[in-house]
Amino acid sequence: MPYLHLIYTHMEAAPDGAARSQRGRELLSLLTKQQGIDCHINGWSPRGSGVPRHPALKAPYQASLSHRDQRVLAGVSNVPVGIDIEHARARHGTRLPALIEQLPEPDVRRAILKADDPLAAFYRAWTLHEALYKLASVSDEKPASLFSTRLSLLAPEGDAHAWLWQSKGWTISIVTHDRDLDINCLPGLALRKVVNPSL
């Protein structure tokens, strides 16, 4: 059974990227320990080197990490997965049309503009692009850029499947090729499976 174990946590202080990354690696070590794999904190690949890797974490297991502001999302799965977390920025609301115009697919841009909350819809699209990029990177097929990915890769047009969660300006996206991914998240989040282009 394909699965993903996630921990979603809040850091009290206003940490910098290095502190968030360190906390993420601590959580990855905890998650792998729960799988019976000893991934010592010091063995993780350094920050900024792409997908987190550890010499003790062998196939089919994979680590995933994303963080923004005071939140960290860490995951361990037995199938390739891409995850992303984003926090809405007030300034993005003032330049939303220009941000939407960056997105590569016209039907996605139109769906965002028609949405009840276009800023929230933009973040759903953005995090899905990020998660697709990370999924491709895990498969050693790293796209040329974030927007080389296409949301049309998502079911029913494509063979990728996505789950989303949004609350109070936060957005999480998870993407994999396994339609029956069992997601176990602490704390529990009301992740919903999505079908493109229903942003």
Secondary structure as UniProt FT lines:
FT   STRAND          3..10
FT   HELIX           17..34
FT   TURN            35..36
FT   HELIX           41..43
FT   TURN            47..48
FT   TURN            55..56
FT   TURN            59..60
FT   STRAND          62..68
FT   TURN            69..70
FT   STRAND          71..77
FT   STRAND          81..87
FT   HELIX           90..94
FT   HELIX           96..102
FT   HELIX           106..114
FT   HELIX           118..138
FT   TURN            139..140
FT   HELIX           146..148
FT   HELIX           151..153
FT   TURN            155..157
FT   STRAND          160..167
FT   TURN            168..169
FT   STRAND          170..176
FT   TURN            179..180
FT   STRAND          182..186
FT   STRAND          192..194
FT   TURN            196..197
//
